[in-house]
Amino acid sequence: MFENISLAFQGIWGHKMRSFLTMLGIIIGIASIITIVSTIKGTNDQIKESLIGAGTNAVTVQLNRDSSVYDISWQGVPAGVTPITDETVQSLRQIDNVVSVSLFAQRDIDDYNTRVCYGNTACSGQIYGVDASFFSASGYRLTRGRDFLEDDFAQFRKVAILDEGASSALFGSASPVGQVLEINGEPFTIVGAVKRAASSDFVIETYQDYTMYADRSGGRVFIPLADWPIVYKFDEPQSAVLKAASTDDMTRIGQKAEELLTASQISADAAQRGFAYKSDDLMTQAAKIQELSNATNNQLLWIAGISLLVGGIGVMNIMLVTVTERTREIGLKKAIGARKRRILWQFLTEAAALTSIGGMLGVAAGVGLSRFIASAMGTPSAVSYPAIAVAVLFSMLIGVVFGMIPAIKAANLNPIDALRRE
């Protein structure tokens, strides 16, 4: 084997220009495939990050009626749906790969029974009643002031935290900390400001985009969930945020949480009226968008594969020329006892070595080209290491497949006729 590899590299090095031109088809084909695969992976990662957020892995489970989110702001508190209990929260935490569970209540600020203002300036967006773990579970980080304390919940302190949208709308670039908001006539002291740790820019072009992103575009005011009855005078069903250990766990965790919350918090009568808890299955939405992207990219992969076929034909052509050039050498080897298998493996090894070197050069060219395109055009790109490994192995396989006919021809040469060849 090692002798065959040594002979292969000697043959390649002995005809450097011819070998390089033979490799060129393999190099171009592999480089095209690596570039396309890297672009596909980068695009899919960007889609997933845009929908889900970079590393937050948060699954939101909300009360639905007839497949749409039930809006308590306008439709009122539903009969037969109870607030989520501590026992249910413990059950949610026991779902495999759940890192944390948080509860929250939400209302639109600009509905008829919610008003948030600072002096004469009114705020729009949403008001949230949250528990102590909401910010970490949902991917927020503190930018000013402090987080909610345990005493804020235990003593029903009327304190609030703003996100960057609400802070900018009410206070511009000034710090909101220490100022007093009026929420439905109740004074709430602002103690901090938060920002999404993994925020993305959303482009709303369709109604589906609106339903997905609208709640992320307005300002948000957060108060302790314990204070919710102070503002709205009664308890109401909450929503849940479950933080998954990884992005891949999100869909399964969301489905488990749906089943548990629907079974424990919704009466049979309310279920008959169409109430159920549903999760935002962003992984499925991302997968659907990725499928549309992949359909076009897969066609490009087939086109790039044609250049590999052309490269393989070039390898076969050159190997046939090599067999013709080395006919006397083959005849001499067979005359002194070399078996057909030895000759066959020698030429197969040379063909595989030729295409393998082309494959590795193609990988280097593909990685460099994908990064150049990403930098020049602002398109996402991410190198796929499994694709690199497959590309090198596939280039070697091309050498074996297309080198088979020349190798068989060399192995079947009659030693007497080969020695007579000029």
C-alpha positions as CSV (number, residue, x, y, z in Angstrom):
1,M,0.0,0.0,0.0
2,F,2.7,2.5,1.0
3,E,4.7,1.6,-2.1
4,N,1.6,2.3,-4.3
5,I,1.1,5.6,-2.6
6,S,4.8,6.5,-3.1
7,L,4.6,5.6,-6.8
8,A,1.3,7.6,-7.1
9,F,2.9,10.8,-5.8
10,Q,6.0,10.2,-8.0
11,G,3.7,10.0,-11.0
12,I,1.7,13.1,-10.1
13,W,4.9,15.1,-9.3
14,G,6.5,13.9,-12.5
15,H,3.7,15.5,-14.6
16,K,2.8,18.5,-12.4
17,M,1.0,20.7,-15.0
18,R,-0.9,17.8,-16.4
19,S,-1.9,16.6,-12.9
20,F,-3.0,20.0,-11.9
21,L,-5.2,20.5,-15.0
22,T,-6.7,17.0,-14.3
23,M,-7.5,18.0,-10.8
24,L,-9.0,21.3,-11.9
25,G,-12.5,19.8,-12.5
26,I,-12.4,18.2,-9.1
27,I,-11.2,21.4,-7.4
28,I,-13.9,23.5,-9.1
29,G,-16.7,21.0,-8.2
30,I,-15.7,20.5,-4.6
31,A,-15.1,24.3,-4.1
32,S,-18.6,24.9,-5.5
33,I,-20.2,22.4,-3.3
34,I,-18.4,23.6,-0.1
35,T,-19.4,27.2,-1.0
36,I,-23.0,26.3,-1.5
37,V,-23.2,24.1,1.6
38,S,-21.6,26.9,3.7
39,T,-24.1,29.4,2.4
40,I,-27.0,27.0,3.1
41,K,-25.7,26.4,6.7
42,G,-25.2,30.1,7.3
43,T,-28.6,31.0,6.0
44,N,-30.3,28.3,8.1
45,D,-28.4,29.5,11.2
46,Q,-29.5,33.0,10.5
47,I,-33.1,32.0,10.0
48,K,-33.0,30.0,13.3
49,E,-31.3,32.9,15.2
50,S,-33.8,35.5,13.8
51,L,-36.8,33.5,14.9
52,I,-35.5,32.0,18.1
53,G,-32.7,34.3,19.2
54,A,-29.0,33.5,19.7
55,G,-28.9,31.1,22.6
56,T,-32.0,32.1,24.5
57,N,-33.8,28.7,23.7
58,A,-37.0,30.1,25.3
59,V,-40.4,28.4,24.5
60,T,-43.5,30.5,25.2
61,V,-46.7,28.7,26.0
62,Q,-49.9,30.8,25.9
63,L,-53.6,30.3,26.2
64,N,-55.3,29.8,22.9
65,R,-58.8,29.6,21.7
66,D,-59.5,28.1,18.3
67,S,-55.9,28.1,17.3
68,S,-55.2,31.8,18.0
69,V,-53.8,33.4,21.1
70,Y,-56.5,34.4,23.5
71,D,-56.3,38.2,24.1
72,I,-57.4,38.9,27.7
73,S,-57.0,42.6,27.0
74,W,-60.0,42.6,24.8
75,Q,-61.9,39.4,25.5
76,G,-61.8,39.3,29.3
77,V,-60.9,36.6,31.7
78,P,-62.2,33.2,30.4
79,A,-64.4,31.0,32.6
80,G,-63.0,27.6,33.3
81,V,-59.3,28.5,33.0
82,T,-57.5,28.8,36.3
83,P,-54.2,30.5,37.1
84,I,-51.2,28.3,36.9
85,T,-50.5,26.7,40.3
86,D,-47.1,26.1,42.1
87,E,-47.7,22.4,41.6
88,T,-48.0,22.8,37.9
89,V,-44.9,24.9,37.8
90,Q,-43.0,22.1,39.5
91,S,-44.3,19.6,37.0
92,L,-43.1,21.8,34.2
93,R,-39.6,22.0,35.7
94,Q,-39.5,18.2,35.7
95,I,-39.8,18.0,31.9
96,D,-36.5,16.6,30.5
97,N,-33.9,19.3,29.6
98,V,-35.9,22.2,31.0
99,V,-33.5,24.7,32.6
100,S,-36.0,27.1,34.1
101,V,-39.7,27.9,34.1
102,S,-41.1,31.4,34.4
103,L,-44.7,32.7,34.5
104,F,-46.0,36.0,33.2
105,A,-49.3,37.8,32.5
106,Q,-49.6,40.2,29.6
107,R,-51.9,43.0,28.4
108,D,-51.8,45.5,25.6
109,I,-51.1,49.0,27.0
110,D,-53.3,50.7,24.5
111,D,-56.5,48.7,25.2
112,Y,-59.5,50.4,26.8
113,N,-58.6,49.4,30.4
114,T,-54.8,49.8,30.5
115,R,-53.1,53.2,30.6
116,V,-49.4,53.7,31.3
117,C,-48.0,57.2,31.4
118,Y,-45.3,59.5,32.7
119,G,-46.8,63.0,33.2
120,N,-48.5,63.8,30.0
121,T,-46.7,61.3,27.9
122,A,-48.4,57.9,27.3
123,C,-46.6,54.7,26.6
124,S,-47.7,52.1,24.0
125,G,-46.8,48.5,23.7
126,Q,-47.4,45.8,26.4
127,I,-47.4,45.6,30.2
128,Y,-46.1,42.4,31.7
129,G,-46.5,40.9,35.2
130,V,-43.4,38.7,35.6
131,D,-41.9,36.5,38.2
132,A,-38.3,36.5,39.5
133,S,-36.8,34.3,36.7
134,F,-38.6,35.8,33.7
135,F,-35.7,38.0,32.5
136,S,-33.1,35.2,32.5
137,A,-35.5,32.7,30.9
138,S,-36.6,35.1,28.2
139,G,-33.1,36.4,27.3
140,Y,-33.1,39.9,28.8
141,R,-30.1,41.6,30.4
142,L,-30.2,44.5,32.9
143,T,-28.8,47.7,31.5
144,R,-29.7,50.2,34.3
145,G,-30.7,50.1,37.9
146,R,-31.6,46.7,39.5
147,D,-33.6,43.6,38.9
148,F,-36.7,42.7,40.9
149,L,-35.9,41.6,44.4
150,E,-37.7,38.8,46.4
151,D,-39.0,41.5,48.8
152,D,-40.6,43.3,45.8
153,F,-42.8,40.2,45.4
154,A,-43.3,39.4,49.0
155,Q,-44.2,42.9,50.0
156,F,-46.2,43.8,46.9
157,R,-43.9,46.8,46.2
158,K,-45.2,48.9,43.3
159,V,-42.0,48.9,41.2
160,A,-41.4,48.7,37.5
161,I,-38.7,47.9,34.9
162,L,-38.8,49.2,31.3
163,D,-37.3,47.8,28.2
164,E,-35.4,50.0,25.8
165,G,-38.5,50.7,23.7
166,A,-40.6,52.0,26.6
167,S,-37.6,53.8,28.1
168,S,-36.8,55.6,24.9
169,A,-40.5,56.6,24.3
170,L,-41.0,58.1,27.8
171,F,-37.5,59.4,28.7
172,G,-35.4,59.6,25.5
173,S,-31.8,59.0,26.3
174,A,-32.2,59.9,30.0
175,S,-32.1,57.3,32.7
176,P,-35.6,56.2,33.8
177,V,-34.5,54.9,37.2
178,G,-36.2,56.6,40.1
179,Q,-39.0,58.1,38.0
180,V,-42.6,57.3,38.8
181,L,-45.0,55.8,36.2
182,E,-48.8,55.8,36.6
183,I,-50.3,52.5,35.6
184,N,-54.1,52.6,35.7
185,G,-53.9,55.3,38.3
186,E,-51.4,53.4,40.5
187,P,-47.9,54.9,41.0
188,F,-45.0,52.6,40.2
189,T,-41.4,53.5,40.8
190,I,-39.0,52.6,38.0
191,V,-36.1,50.6,39.4
192,G,-34.3,49.4,36.3
193,A,-34.1,49.0,32.5
194,V,-33.5,45.9,30.4
195,K,-32.6,44.9,26.9
196,R,-32.9,41.7,25.0
197,A,-29.5,39.9,25.2
198,A,-30.0,38.4,21.7
199,S,-32.0,40.9,19.7
200,S,-32.6,40.7,15.9
201,D,-33.9,43.1,13.4
202,F,-37.3,42.0,12.1
203,V,-38.8,43.0,8.8
204,I,-42.6,42.9,8.8
205,E,-43.8,42.3,5.2
206,T,-46.8,40.0,5.6
207,Y,-49.6,39.4,8.1
208,Q,-47.8,36.3,9.3
209,D,-44.7,38.4,10.0
210,Y,-47.0,40.8,11.9
211,T,-48.5,38.1,14.1
212,M,-45.0,36.6,14.8
213,Y,-43.1,39.9,15.5
214,A,-45.7,42.5,16.5
215,D,-45.3,41.9,20.2
216,R,-41.6,42.4,19.9
217,S,-41.7,45.9,18.3
218,G,-43.5,48.0,21.0
219,G,-42.3,49.1,24.4
220,R,-42.6,46.8,27.3
221,V,-43.3,47.7,31.0
222,F,-42.6,45.0,33.5
223,I,-44.1,44.8,37.0
224,P,-44.0,42.0,39.7
225,L,-46.6,39.4,39.0
226,A,-47.7,39.7,42.6
227,D,-48.8,43.3,41.8
228,W,-51.0,42.2,38.9
229,P,-54.2,42.2,41.0
230,I,-53.4,45.7,42.1
231,V,-53.6,47.0,38.5
232,Y,-56.4,44.7,37.3
233,K,-58.2,43.9,40.5
234,F,-58.3,40.1,40.0
235,D,-56.2,37.1,39.1
236,E,-56.1,35.8,35.6
237,P,-54.5,32.9,33.6
238,Q,-50.8,33.4,33.0
239,S,-48.5,32.3,30.3
240,A,-45.3,30.3,30.8
241,V,-41.7,30.6,29.4
242,L,-39.6,27.5,29.5
243,K,-35.9,27.7,28.9
244,A,-34.6,24.6,27.1
245,A,-31.1,23.2,27.4
246,S,-30.6,23.4,23.7
247,T,-32.4,24.7,20.6
248,D,-33.2,21.1,19.5
249,D,-35.2,20.4,22.7
250,M,-37.6,23.4,22.2
251,T,-40.3,21.7,20.1
252,R,-40.5,18.6,22.4
253,I,-40.6,20.8,25.5
254,G,-43.2,23.0,24.1
255,Q,-45.4,20.0,23.2
256,K,-45.0,18.5,26.7
257,A,-45.9,21.9,28.3
258,E,-49.0,22.3,26.1
259,E,-50.3,18.9,27.2
260,L,-49.6,19.5,30.9
261,L,-51.0,23.0,31.1
262,T,-54.1,22.1,29.1
263,A,-54.8,19.1,31.3
264,S,-54.2,20.8,34.6
265,Q,-55.6,24.4,34.1
266,I,-58.5,24.1,31.7
267,S,-61.8,22.6,32.6
268,A,-63.7,20.2,30.3
269,D,-66.3,22.8,29.6
270,A,-63.6,25.4,28.6
271,A,-61.9,22.8,26.4
272,Q,-65.1,22.2,24.6
273,R,-65.3,25.9,23.9
274,G,-61.9,25.7,22.2
275,F,-59.5,26.7,24.9
276,A,-56.1,25.1,25.0
277,Y,-52.5,26.0,25.8
278,K,-50.2,26.2,22.7
279,S,-46.5,26.9,22.4
280,D,-44.8,29.1,19.9
281,D,-43.2,26.3,17.8
282,L,-40.5,28.5,16.3
283,M,-38.4,25.5,15.4
284,T,-41.1,24.2,13.1
285,Q,-41.5,27.7,11.5
286,A,-37.8,27.9,11.0
287,A,-37.7,24.5,9.5
288,K,-40.4,25.4,7.0
289,I,-38.5,28.6,5.9
290,Q,-35.3,26.5,5.7
291,E,-37.0,24.0,3.4
292,L,-37.9,26.8,1.0
293,S,-34.3,28.0,1.0
294,N,-32.9,24.4,0.7
295,A,-35.1,23.6,-2.3
296,T,-33.3,26.2,-4.4
297,N,-29.9,25.5,-3.0
298,N,-30.2,21.7,-3.6
299,Q,-30.6,22.5,-7.3
300,L,-27.4,24.4,-7.2
301,L,-25.7,21.4,-5.5
302,W,-26.8,19.1,-8.4
303,I,-25.4,21.6,-10.9
304,A,-22.1,21.7,-9.0
305,G,-22.1,17.9,-9.0
306,I,-22.0,18.0,-12.8
307,S,-18.6,19.6,-12.6
308,L,-17.5,16.7,-10.5
309,L,-18.7,14.3,-13.1
310,V,-16.7,16.2,-15.7
311,G,-13.7,16.2,-13.5
312,G,-14.1,12.4,-13.0
313,I,-14.1,11.9,-16.8
314,G,-11.0,14.0,-17.0
315,V,-9.3,11.8,-14.5
316,M,-10.3,8.7,-16.4
317,N,-8.9,10.2,-19.6
318,I,-5.6,11.1,-18.1
319,M,-5.3,7.7,-16.4
320,L,-5.9,6.0,-19.8
321,V,-3.1,8.1,-21.2
322,T,-0.9,7.1,-18.3
323,V,-1.5,3.4,-18.9
324,T,-0.6,3.9,-22.5
325,E,2.6,5.8,-21.6
326,R,3.7,3.1,-19.1
327,T,2.8,0.0,-21.1
328,R,6.4,-1.3,-21.2
329,E,6.7,-0.7,-17.4
330,I,3.5,-2.7,-16.8
331,G,4.7,-5.5,-19.1
332,L,8.1,-5.6,-17.3
333,K,6.4,-5.8,-13.9
334,K,4.1,-8.6,-15.1
335,A,7.0,-10.5,-16.7
336,I,8.8,-10.6,-13.3
337,G,5.8,-11.9,-11.5
338,A,3.5,-9.0,-10.6
339,R,-0.1,-10.1,-10.3
340,K,-3.1,-8.4,-11.9
341,R,-4.3,-7.3,-8.4
342,R,-1.0,-5.5,-7.8
343,I,-1.2,-3.6,-11.1
344,L,-4.8,-2.8,-10.5
345,W,-4.2,-1.3,-7.0
346,Q,-1.2,0.7,-8.3
347,F,-3.3,2.6,-10.8
348,L,-6.4,2.9,-8.6
349,T,-4.2,4.4,-5.9
350,E,-2.7,6.9,-8.3
351,A,-6.2,7.9,-9.4
352,A,-7.5,8.2,-5.9
353,A,-4.4,10.2,-4.8
354,L,-5.0,12.6,-7.8
355,T,-8.6,13.2,-6.9
356,S,-7.9,13.4,-3.1
357,I,-5.4,16.1,-3.6
358,G,-7.9,17.9,-5.9
359,G,-10.6,17.4,-3.2
360,M,-8.4,19.0,-0.5
361,L,-7.5,21.9,-2.7
362,G,-11.2,22.3,-3.6
363,V,-12.1,22.4,0.1
364,A,-9.5,25.1,0.8
365,A,-10.8,27.1,-2.2
366,G,-14.4,26.6,-1.2
367,V,-13.9,27.8,2.4
368,G,-11.9,30.8,1.2
369,L,-14.5,31.6,-1.5
370,S,-17.5,31.3,0.9
371,R,-15.8,33.7,3.4
372,F,-15.0,36.1,0.6
373,I,-18.6,36.1,-0.7
374,A,-19.9,36.5,2.9
375,S,-17.6,39.5,3.5
376,A,-18.1,41.1,0.1
377,M,-21.9,40.7,-0.2
378,G,-22.9,40.6,3.5
379,T,-24.5,37.2,3.1
380,P,-24.3,34.6,6.0
381,S,-21.8,31.7,5.7
382,A,-20.9,28.9,8.1
383,V,-18.4,26.2,7.3
384,S,-19.8,22.7,7.6
385,Y,-17.1,20.3,8.8
386,P,-19.1,17.2,8.0
387,A,-19.5,18.5,4.4
388,I,-15.7,19.0,4.2
389,A,-15.1,15.4,5.3
390,V,-17.7,14.1,2.9
391,A,-16.3,16.2,0.0
392,V,-12.7,14.7,0.5
393,L,-14.1,11.1,0.7
394,F,-16.3,11.7,-2.3
395,S,-13.3,13.0,-4.3
396,M,-11.4,9.9,-3.4
397,L,-14.4,7.8,-4.5
398,I,-14.4,9.6,-7.8
399,G,-10.8,8.6,-8.3
400,V,-11.6,4.9,-7.6
401,V,-14.7,4.8,-9.8
402,F,-13.3,6.7,-12.8
403,G,-9.9,5.1,-12.4
404,M,-11.3,1.6,-12.5
405,I,-11.4,1.3,-16.3
406,P,-7.8,2.4,-16.8
407,A,-6.7,0.2,-13.9
408,I,-8.5,-2.8,-15.3
409,K,-7.0,-2.1,-18.7
410,A,-3.5,-2.0,-17.2
411,A,-4.0,-5.1,-15.2
412,N,-5.2,-7.1,-18.2
413,L,-2.3,-6.2,-20.5
414,N,-0.5,-9.2,-22.0
415,P,3.1,-8.9,-20.7
416,I,4.5,-10.0,-24.1
417,D,2.5,-7.5,-26.1
418,A,3.3,-4.8,-23.5
419,L,7.0,-5.4,-23.7
420,R,6.9,-5.2,-27.5
421,R,5.1,-1.8,-27.3
422,E,7.4,1.1,-28.5
